[in-house]
Amino acid sequence: MPSPQQRSRLVEEALLARQRAYAPYSRYQVGAAVLTADGQIYVGCNVENAAYPATICAERVALTSAVANGQRDFVALAVATADGGTPCGICRQVMAELGPAMEVYLVNGQGQVVHSTTVKALLPDSFSAASLIAGTSGG
């Protein structure tokens, strides 16, 4: 569990990342910041594309940036939107894969945490590596 100072910094970083979002089509700006077990914070923002499937969400940018920098142990994730919206289904699946025990803070544009939850609560019974192993048993 992050300290109050870490949580505050995580929220600030998510808000700053939101300002960098490239969202010319939806105008729905999202910023995310992920805290690693060693206290590092990695940020991401959504980046839209005219070919909509090429769009990438802020949560996945933050998490994949952390992974690209050698991180594998995630403590918490803050997601900042105008109204404290929740992550999409694809982001929830990626969160379940990379940080199933993470706390998740949904933050509005004023920097208020409007909801604190967990990855498990956002995506119960997620598809996982265990699902793949179970599917290879033959029969």
C-alpha positions as CSV (number, residue, x, y, z in Angstrom):
1,M,0.0,0.0,0.0
2,P,1.4,3.4,-0.9
3,S,2.1,6.0,1.7
4,P,0.0,9.1,1.7
5,Q,2.9,11.0,0.1
6,Q,3.3,8.4,-2.6
7,R,-0.4,8.5,-3.3
8,S,-0.4,12.3,-3.5
9,R,2.5,12.2,-5.9
10,L,0.9,9.5,-8.0
11,V,-2.3,11.6,-8.4
12,E,-0.2,14.7,-9.3
13,E,1.7,12.7,-12.0
14,A,-1.5,11.3,-13.5
15,L,-3.0,14.8,-13.7
16,L,0.1,16.1,-15.4
17,A,0.1,13.2,-17.8
18,R,-3.5,13.9,-18.6
19,Q,-2.5,17.4,-19.8
20,R,-0.2,15.7,-22.4
21,A,-2.9,13.5,-23.9
22,Y,-3.4,13.5,-27.6
23,A,-7.1,13.2,-28.0
24,P,-8.2,15.2,-31.1
25,Y,-11.1,12.9,-31.9
26,S,-12.8,12.1,-28.7
27,R,-11.5,15.0,-26.6
28,Y,-11.4,12.6,-23.7
29,Q,-8.1,13.2,-22.1
30,V,-6.7,10.5,-19.8
31,G,-3.5,10.4,-17.7
32,A,-2.2,7.5,-15.7
33,A,0.7,7.0,-13.3
34,V,1.8,3.6,-11.9
35,L,3.9,3.2,-8.7
36,T,6.4,0.3,-8.6
37,A,7.5,-1.5,-5.5
38,D,10.8,0.3,-5.5
39,G,9.0,3.7,-5.4
40,Q,9.4,4.7,-9.1
41,I,6.5,6.3,-10.9
42,Y,5.9,5.8,-14.7
43,V,3.3,7.9,-16.5
44,G,1.2,7.6,-19.6
45,C,-1.5,9.5,-21.5
46,N,-3.9,8.3,-24.1
47,V,-2.8,8.8,-27.7
48,E,-5.6,8.6,-30.3
49,N,-5.3,7.9,-34.0
50,A,-7.5,8.5,-37.0
51,A,-7.5,4.7,-37.4
52,Y,-9.2,4.2,-34.0
53,P,-7.9,0.7,-33.3
54,A,-4.4,2.2,-33.2
55,T,-5.3,4.3,-30.2
56,I,-3.6,3.4,-27.0
57,C,-4.9,4.2,-23.5
58,A,-3.1,6.0,-20.8
59,E,-3.1,3.0,-18.4
60,R,-1.4,0.8,-21.0
61,V,1.2,3.4,-21.9
62,A,2.2,3.8,-18.2
63,L,2.3,0.1,-17.5
64,T,4.2,-0.8,-20.7
65,S,6.7,2.0,-20.1
66,A,7.4,0.6,-16.7
67,V,7.8,-2.9,-18.1
68,A,10.1,-1.5,-20.8
69,N,12.3,-0.1,-18.0
70,G,12.5,-3.4,-16.3
71,Q,9.7,-3.1,-13.7
72,R,7.5,-6.1,-12.9
73,D,6.2,-5.3,-9.3
74,F,3.4,-2.8,-9.3
75,V,1.8,-1.3,-6.2
76,A,-0.8,1.3,-7.3
77,L,-2.2,3.0,-10.4
78,A,-3.9,6.5,-10.6
79,V,-6.1,7.2,-13.6
80,A,-7.1,10.9,-14.2
81,T,-10.0,11.9,-16.3
82,A,-12.3,14.9,-16.2
83,D,-14.9,13.0,-14.1
84,G,-12.9,10.1,-12.5
85,G,-13.9,7.6,-15.1
86,T,-13.0,3.9,-15.0
87,P,-10.5,2.0,-17.2
88,C,-11.8,0.3,-20.3
89,G,-11.9,-3.5,-20.5
90,I,-8.6,-3.9,-22.4
91,C,-6.8,-1.9,-19.8
92,R,-8.4,-3.9,-17.0
93,Q,-7.1,-7.1,-18.6
94,V,-3.6,-5.7,-18.9
95,M,-3.8,-4.5,-15.3
96,A,-4.9,-8.0,-14.2
97,E,-1.9,-9.5,-16.1
98,L,0.8,-7.1,-14.8
99,G,-0.5,-5.9,-11.4
100,P,-3.3,-8.1,-10.1
101,A,-2.8,-6.8,-6.5
102,M,-2.6,-3.1,-7.4
103,E,-4.7,-0.5,-5.8
104,V,-6.4,1.8,-8.4
105,Y,-7.3,5.4,-7.8
106,L,-9.8,7.1,-10.1
107,V,-9.1,10.8,-10.1
108,N,-11.2,13.7,-11.4
109,G,-9.9,16.8,-13.1
110,Q,-9.7,18.6,-9.8
111,G,-7.3,16.0,-8.4
112,Q,-9.9,14.4,-6.1
113,V,-9.8,10.6,-5.7
114,V,-13.4,9.9,-6.5
115,H,-13.1,6.1,-6.1
116,S,-10.4,3.8,-4.7
117,T,-10.6,0.2,-5.7
118,T,-8.4,-2.8,-6.7
119,V,-7.7,-4.5,-10.0
120,K,-9.5,-7.6,-8.6
121,A,-12.6,-5.6,-8.0
122,L,-12.5,-4.0,-11.5
123,L,-12.0,-7.4,-13.2
124,P,-13.0,-10.3,-11.1
125,D,-12.3,-13.8,-12.5
126,S,-10.0,-12.3,-15.2
127,F,-8.4,-14.4,-17.9
128,S,-4.9,-15.3,-16.9
129,A,-1.9,-17.5,-17.5
130,A,-3.7,-20.2,-15.5
131,S,-6.5,-20.0,-18.0
132,L,-4.1,-20.8,-20.8
133,I,-2.5,-23.7,-18.9
134,A,-5.9,-25.2,-18.1
135,G,-6.7,-25.0,-21.8
136,T,-3.7,-27.1,-22.9
137,S,-4.4,-30.2,-20.9
138,G,-6.0,-31.9,-23.9
139,G,-8.8,-34.3,-23.5
